Structures are given as C-alpha cells and as structure tokens.
Amino acid sequence: MVLRIPSFLQPRTLQQRNMLFLILPTLLVLLVMGVSSLLLVRKALLSQWEQTAIARMQTAAHEVDMRLLRPKRLLMLFQEQAGEKFNRNLSQFLLDQLNNIEGVVQVDMVWNDETGSPGSTLAASPSQMGHMGGRIFRKMKPLEVTPPVYDADFNGQTVSLVSEFKDADDRNIGHIEVKISFFDLVDTMVKASWWQSNRAYLVDQRGNVLTRTAPTVQGVPQTVGESFGVDNEIEEKTLAALQEKDFGTVFGVGMPPVEVSGFYRLHEAPWTMVVIAPGKVAFQQLLQFRNYYFTTIGLGIIIALLLIRTASSGTARAIRGVSAAARELACGNFGKPLVEDRLDEVGELTRNFNIMTQHLQERLQLQQAMSVAREVQQNLLPQSSYRVDGLDVSGCSIYSEETGGDYFDLLPDRRDSHRLSVVIGDVVGHGIGAALLMASIRAIVRCRTSLPGNPVEVIGDVNEILCRDTEQSGAFVSLFYLVIDTVSGELHWVRCGHDPAIVYDMDTHQFSELHGEGLVLGFDNDWRFKENSMDIDGRRLAILLGSDGVWETENSEGESFGKERVRNLLAENSHRSAEDIIRSITEAVDAFRGGLNQVDDVTLVVVKTDDGRIPQ
C-alpha cells in the first residue's frame, strides 16, 4: 500500500520540499542525537561524581574504622581466654596496650560479685586482681559501640566499646569498657575539605545525628542531639536509603537537582556518614558541559542548516532555469543552451537537457525535411485512378513511416494507346533509404518503358541498371510488372520475386493467381526473366496486386491478417469501383490491427475489367 501525503501537506516548491523532507528531518535527527549524547554524558558525569563522593567518604570512614579496629583487635584477645582461669598477667598486658592506643582515655574491666552486683575493677589497682585469678568466663558478648556522650572527667565527648563476660549459665559476671575520645576518632573526617564545604552528618541507624558540619566549639565537633531526616525531602530520602544500603547517592528534584546527597556506612561502628551538597555545585562540570554542548550543537545545527539551504537554493535555481527553458521549448522556442557550471546530478540534468534540446531541434529539422520528402514521394505516385471503357485501375500506398519503400505506378503507353503498364514494387527496408531507392526504380522503369521492348526486355534492362546501383549496399527490390493490352484482350506480366497477383472471376466466383518464375531485382545481373500471359477476352475480372504489408499485418494477439481475408474482401466488393475496393481493404486492415502501430508499408493496386473485348 502506497502512503499518500494529503494535498495540503504536499510541498509546492523545491524549497518547501527541502525544508519538509531534508532540513526538518536533519534538524530532528541532530536534536535527538544531541539529547541522546547529552544523556549519556550526563549519566557518565553523574556516575563519576557518585564514585568520587563515595570514594572520599570511604577514605574518611576507613580512618575511623582503623581507629576503632585497633582496640577491637585487642579486646578480641580476651575472647581467647574463654573457658580458662583468668590470666592476670595477660589481662594486665592487654589493658596496658589498650591504654596506650591514641584516643583511648580510659579502660575498665569490672567483675560482678556473687550476687551479680558490680565488684572489683581490674584497672583500679593491680593488687585487686589477686582474688579474681580463679574466675572463669565462658564467652564474651559482641562489642557494642555506644553513641558519643559527655564525660565530665575527660571534659569532652567519648564513645565506648563495651563487651560483657558470661558464665556457663549465660549470666553476666562482668564487662570491659574502652572509652575513646570522639574528637580523636573523627578528627580526620571533620577536617576534610569536603566535610567543611558541604552539609555533612554522622548519624546512627535510627537517624540520630552524632555530629554535623556546623556544631563545633573551637574546631572540636560536638554532638547535637537532633534527628536526621525530618527537615526536608532530601534528608528523608537519604535516611530511607541508608537504612537499606551501605552506601549510595540520592538526588533531589529537578535537573540539575536542588540538592544531592551521598552516604557511606562505617564497618566498625553502626554509623553512617552523610554529605548533602547543592546540585549546582555537585554538577558544576555537568552544567558547564551542558552549556558548552548546547552552544556547540546549536551553532553546528545552524551552520549545517544554512549550508543545506544554500546548497538547496542553488539547486532550486538551476532546476527553475531548466523548467523555464522547458516551457519555452514546449512553445517551440529554442533558446541558448543553459550554462553547465555544476558537476552534480543537477549539472547532469542541465547537460542532458541541452543535449535533448539539440537533438530535438535536429529531429525537428529532420522531421521537416522528412515531411518534404514525404510530400515529394507522394507526388511521385499516381494521384488518380485510370479509367477507360471496360477498364478501371486504382492504387494506393500507405507508409509506416514518413517515407517508405513500397511503390506502384500506372504507365499508359504513349506509342500504343491501347496498352497500360501497371507496376508494383517493394524495396527492402523502410524509411528514407528505401524511399530513395524507390525513386530511383521509378525513374529507371519510367525511362525504360518509354522505349520499345517487350516486358522481359524492359525488366532485364531495369535489373541490369539496378544491380550496378546496389552492388555495394546489397539492397534489392521485389516487383510485379503487368501489361494490359486492350486490343488483344491479353495480360502480360513478369514476376520479380513479388507475391503473385490475385485474380477473382466475377462470373464464376473463382480465384486464381498470376504466378511466374522470377528473381528480385538488383540481386543477379545475369538473370533471365520470363514473360507470362493470360487471355482475358470476354471475362469480368478483379485483379489485386499488393505488398506483403497487407496480409502480414498482425493484431494484438499476434494473428496475421492473411490472404484469405483479402480474397473475401475482394469478392464481397467486386461490384464496386477499384478505388472503393482498395478503401474497403485498407479500412479492414486498420481495424484488424487495432491500436498497434503500423510496422510495414501497405500498397494495393486493383484492376477491374468489364464484359467482352476491352474497348479502346
């Protein structure tokens, strides 16, 4: 199914067509490509920003984790004493190592008495550890990291690593607590440039803010006691995300978003670092790239469209020039050749138009010359029928082109008025060449018939002259030469390779043919032709001489007209004049051919004789 464009949408000019089918699609493609490229670059820059933000927080978290991991590893050594008697010396060594860790402000190991109440503290005095040498604990609870609290003795914020000792009945028999300065723990993190230049938080899993960017006293981070995720939408989304994932980013509304956040959870403490930055700051590179990209793409599109329009305008002007010249040519005005200054298809169109114009002008001149030749050739043919008492002769030639090679002639004998020569010939080929040869034959035959001699002598001389003329070209002519003697009532003929004449006896309604041996003219100079004769005294005959273009005419189904139809038409119209018989046959041939073009010349001559001796 062919898609048809509504008429109101169809372009009226080439400029409109270029705009509709070239410039606009190009613009759309460039815009789609530009937007697609921008989205890809945006995705890459967002991924890069996310990786950078996560990497910075990961580095800071690693510092905090490492400071928590050192005391944790020492505390894990206590786990190795589970199920054994308490080793006072090893425990004291571990406690000393814990106290020497940077940032640790106090280490306490507390054992409960028999009632379960807190009893002695190992760190209080080495002498107090003697009675605890027989204590056995079966396991230690996992370490807990407490939120930062103010310590009056330390005069600052501390966090504690706490683990309880359990006996075989899972009863609490003591605990160990390591207090660490919160400032020393997060010192590296809060002094980082990314922390100070953005809104940064350290929050626990419930959203409690442990510290943030603003609350510092003389550079020391302070706990703030507020809840994260209640002030705005970005904090709420970030809190929900950090409760599900260990790290990630969250974008606010808009593009660029008003704010973006990144978070990263520590491994050694249940805390998460959160950084919230303005979108314009976080995506500064993206915004700069977007502006640069749109500017570059916009200028590129404008330049491309201008180039396309300039090129199409030149093409449109050239085509309008060809169109104007074509209109003038349609009116018969052959102007100057168009300027050929292009090498593209339009230039090729212009060159072909000039060639076409030149050929058309030459063909018009040739057609005019052919019209003159046709007029001359038609004037060479008999212009009227030959009628005397008892004899009616008529003929016609219908050429398939302007000129043709068929030929007929009616030649009354000037020396013997009772004799009439009828000639019909068919030159091989069509067109101007055959017409020239036909004119030569006509002249030769007319000249020779004006001299004494019987039909064989006439045809022999004509053949001899024609052979000399056609020796190089190889052309030849089929010819039927018929002489009617109105005194003797006889027909004399020589057949030179032409179809036999058809004879219809109007009294007996019988058909016969005028046969005879003979070779085409112009083929063999030494050929001896034979004269044939027939007595027609007292007979009413209709004799038809024709070229093969009559019965070899084909219709659209490839069927030939045939001689049988010619005979039937000759019999049906035998009561009419010779001219009417010819007209009926030519009309029937045209109707049989239908809409097909005539491919061969059609020539007919009809001779009618009346009853008795043909009177003079």
C-alpha angles and dihedrals in degrees: 000000000000115000109229122202115224112256093242089058096047113106117247097201137032089248090057091046091051090048093048101039103025116022099038095046089046090050092049092048092049091048092049091047091047094050091044091050091047091051091050092049090044090053091049093048092047090051090048092050091047092050091047093049093046091046092053093049091044090055092050092045090051090057091052092043092051092052090051094042096060096062090038091058091052091048089052088063089067087061089064090064092060111128094018135092113276112270105214096190095050092046092050090050092052091048091051090051091051092051091052094056113108111256096019108123101175141006121197130183111189126188122197122230124238091280092055094252120131110274132168125003116220095210094052096077136341090231090063093064095069099086090045095063092097096050115117124194123191101204147350126234115239115274117270123206111212124212115261114277133179113264113203094198091051093035092221147065118298137179123207134219105209130183128170128220116229130197127216090279090053091250120149108251098167147321143225124224129191116193116205128189108252091210093054089047097055099024096110092046099051093046093055115112094234090055095050096042095053140037102276130180139183107207137170126231093273092055098256111151110233093182138339141189101272107043104081130132113207089338094311115124114237132201111248106195095220132128122248120222100036102088103066145350097266091056091048092052091045093051091051091048097048090051088059104035137036094227140357147117134267126203126208126219123296134033109290089026118234090237137004129195138200128194138188128186121223118237098215099042134037091246133115129205115222127190122188118191135176112264093232090056096043093046098036092123091047092051092047090049091047092052092045091045096050091045093050094042092045093052090044092051092047092049091046092049091047090051091048092048092047092049093045091047090056090047091049092051091050092049091047088053091052090046093051091048089049091053090051090047090052088056090053096256113136105199131183118299114272118255111263104208101138133079098198131085091285089054089050089050090051092049092047090048090053090048090047091049091050093048091044091052091048091047091049089052089046090048090052089049090047090051089055090046090049091050091049092047093048088051088055090061122079109273098204142028123267112238130173130150108301094002130085119175127175136160144177140189123208112190125210090216135027089283132015147189100241116107140181133173140182111213119184111201108247092199095046113031094193092065125082124185118208117195129186124174142172119208116207111257133011140259133038096335093055090044092055091050089047090054090050092051091048091053093046093048094047092048093048096046089055087065128070119271144101123265094268092053092046094050093042092055092045091051092049093053093043093051090058090051096047099038093107100034098044091221120151140183133221111214141177115204115194126181120193117201108200093190102050093033092231137132121217121188145167119206114209104188092302126130112273117260115255115234122198119191106212092199100049095026089225128140127221136163136229101235129174142149118270145135127227116269119258095030107087122021093196098050115127113217124211127226120224129194142188133190112236098170110144095001129122105218139171110204120191124196116185146162123245090253087081103057096026093060109123132207128218091280093056094252117144122231090231135196092269091069089047091053092048092050091047091052095044093051100034091112090061129079121279091251092052092048090054091048093051092050095047091048091051091049091051092049091048092051091052116183095344120113119254107256101182137037117263118213127171135177121184123194118192124190125191131215125299128006109342104254121226 
